[in-house]
């Protein structure tokens, strides 16, 4: 089953912006409805998720594997 997972703070923000309840936002993100507003809510959720992902800094991670150190680039 399709579902867009979103942090509750973002769900509250979307609910405030659209003037609907958090439950309505949950239902729209769970693809229960596919109305015009549901599509807009899903689009906003995608934008919020992308903006959160862009905050993550890429850095090297050292993975320890049996005394051998391998550098992994994320």
FINU-296493 format. One record per residue (C-alpha): residue number from 1; residue in three letters; x, y, z. Coordinates in Angstrom, 3 decimals. Layout:
% residues N
+------+------+----------+----------+----------+
| migu | base |        x |        y |        z |
+------+------+----------+----------+----------+
|  NUM |  Ala |        X |        Y |        Z |
...
+------+------+----------+----------+----------+
END
This chain:
% residues 74
+------+------+----------+----------+----------+
| migu | base |        x |        y |        z |
+------+------+----------+----------+----------+
|    1 |  Unk |    0.000 |    0.000 |    0.000 |
|    2 |  Unk |    1.307 |    3.437 |   -0.889 |
|    3 |  Unk |    2.062 |    5.842 |    1.904 |
|    4 |  Unk |    4.226 |    8.946 |    2.214 |
|    5 |  Unk |    5.987 |    9.046 |    5.575 |
|    6 |  Unk |    6.367 |   12.570 |    6.900 |
|    7 |  Unk |    7.427 |   13.993 |   10.247 |
|    8 |  Unk |    4.491 |   15.179 |   12.410 |
|    9 |  Unk |    5.785 |   18.776 |   12.446 |
|   10 |  Unk |    5.487 |   18.860 |    8.650 |
|   11 |  Unk |    2.024 |   17.288 |    8.781 |
|   12 |  Unk |    0.905 |   19.990 |   11.238 |
|   13 |  Unk |    2.318 |   22.701 |    8.974 |
|   14 |  Unk |    0.501 |   21.305 |    5.935 |
|   15 |  Unk |   -2.733 |   20.986 |    7.933 |
|   16 |  Unk |   -2.461 |   24.628 |    9.026 |
|   17 |  Unk |   -1.666 |   25.838 |    5.510 |
|   18 |  Unk |   -4.600 |   23.975 |    3.949 |
|   19 |  Unk |   -7.002 |   24.594 |    6.832 |
|   20 |  Unk |   -7.652 |   20.886 |    7.380 |
|   21 |  Unk |   -7.093 |   18.424 |   10.220 |
|   22 |  Unk |   -3.949 |   16.341 |   10.652 |
|   23 |  Unk |   -6.083 |   13.252 |   10.035 |
|   24 |  Unk |   -7.055 |   14.660 |    6.631 |
|   25 |  Unk |   -3.382 |   15.140 |    5.790 |
|   26 |  Unk |   -2.650 |   11.551 |    6.922 |
|   27 |  Unk |   -5.402 |   10.222 |    4.669 |
|   28 |  Unk |   -4.145 |   12.224 |    1.695 |
|   29 |  Unk |   -0.587 |   10.969 |    2.250 |
|   30 |  Unk |   -1.924 |    7.400 |    2.448 |
|   31 |  Unk |   -3.511 |    7.756 |   -1.002 |
|   32 |  Unk |   -7.036 |    7.248 |    0.386 |
|   33 |  Unk |   -8.144 |   10.180 |   -1.755 |
|   34 |  Unk |   -6.714 |   11.463 |   -5.005 |
|   35 |  Unk |   -8.473 |   14.803 |   -5.323 |
|   36 |  Unk |   -6.873 |   18.042 |   -6.474 |
|   37 |  Unk |   -6.064 |   19.029 |   -2.862 |
|   38 |  Unk |   -4.702 |   15.542 |   -2.152 |
|   39 |  Unk |   -2.302 |   15.920 |   -5.081 |
|   40 |  Unk |   -1.256 |   19.357 |   -3.814 |
|   41 |  Unk |   -0.651 |   17.980 |   -0.302 |
|   42 |  Unk |    1.479 |   15.141 |   -1.709 |
|   43 |  Unk |    3.454 |   17.626 |   -3.824 |
|   44 |  Unk |    4.110 |   19.827 |   -0.756 |
|   45 |  Unk |    5.152 |   16.729 |    1.235 |
|   46 |  Unk |    7.648 |   15.820 |   -1.497 |
|   47 |  Unk |    9.092 |   19.333 |   -1.454 |
|   48 |  Unk |    9.458 |   19.201 |    2.344 |
|   49 |  Unk |   11.157 |   15.788 |    2.184 |
|   50 |  Unk |   13.596 |   16.971 |   -0.476 |
|   51 |  Unk |   14.421 |   20.101 |    1.532 |
|   52 |  Unk |   15.100 |   17.936 |    4.601 |
|   53 |  Unk |   17.310 |   15.582 |    2.584 |
|   54 |  Unk |   19.331 |   18.500 |    1.240 |
|   55 |  Unk |   20.280 |   19.438 |    4.811 |
|   56 |  Unk |   22.306 |   16.224 |    5.113 |
|   57 |  Unk |   25.978 |   16.818 |    4.485 |
|   58 |  Unk |   27.804 |   14.174 |    2.514 |
|   59 |  Unk |   30.895 |   12.947 |    4.267 |
|   60 |  Unk |   33.256 |   10.029 |    4.149 |
|   61 |  Unk |   32.489 |    7.098 |    6.385 |
|   62 |  Unk |   35.063 |    4.540 |    7.415 |
|   63 |  Unk |   33.706 |    1.007 |    7.479 |
|   64 |  Unk |   35.617 |   -1.477 |    9.607 |
|   65 |  Unk |   35.664 |   -4.877 |    7.972 |
|   66 |  Unk |   38.017 |   -7.473 |    9.572 |
|   67 |  Unk |   40.931 |   -5.127 |   10.287 |
|   68 |  Unk |   40.669 |   -3.626 |    6.813 |
|   69 |  Unk |   39.506 |   -0.064 |    6.632 |
|   70 |  Unk |   37.584 |    0.834 |    3.539 |
|   71 |  Unk |   36.594 |    4.403 |    2.826 |
|   72 |  Unk |   33.020 |    4.690 |    1.591 |
|   73 |  Unk |   31.749 |    7.828 |   -0.101 |
|   74 |  Unk |   28.044 |    8.428 |    0.499 |
+------+------+----------+----------+----------+
END
